[in-house]
C-alpha cells in the first residue's frame, strides 16, 4: 500500500543523499588542496 507523497519523500531522500555525498567529496578536495598549499608554503 502506497501512501500519497511516499514516492516524493523517497526522491527527496535520494536527493539529500546525493547532496551529502557531493558535500563530502567537496570537503575532501578542499582539505586536500589546503594540505598541498600548507606543505608547499
C-alpha positions in Angstrom: 0.0 0.0 0.0 1.5 3.3 -1.1 0.7 6.5 0.7 0.4 9.6 -1.4 3.7 11.6 -1.3 5.7 8.5 -0.4 7.4 8.4 -3.8 8.1 12.2 -3.4 9.7 11.5 0.0 11.9 8.8 -1.5 13.0 11.1 -4.2 13.7 13.8 -1.6 15.8 11.3 0.4 17.7 10.3 -2.7 18.5 14.0 -3.5 19.6 14.5 0.1 21.9 11.5 -0.1 23.4 12.8 -3.3 23.9 16.2 -1.8 25.6 14.8 1.2 27.9 12.7 -1.0 28.8 15.8 -3.1 29.4 17.8 0.1 31.7 15.2 1.5 33.6 15.0 -1.8 34.0 18.8 -1.9 35.3 18.8 1.7 37.8 16.1 0.9 39.0 18.0 -2.2 39.2 21.3 -0.2 41.2 19.8 2.6 43.5 18.1 0.1 44.1 21.5 -1.5 44.7 23.1 1.9 47.3 20.4 2.8 49.1 20.9 -0.5 49.2 24.6 0.0 50.5 24.2 3.5 53.2 21.7 2.6 54.4 23.8 -0.4 54.5 27.0 1.6 
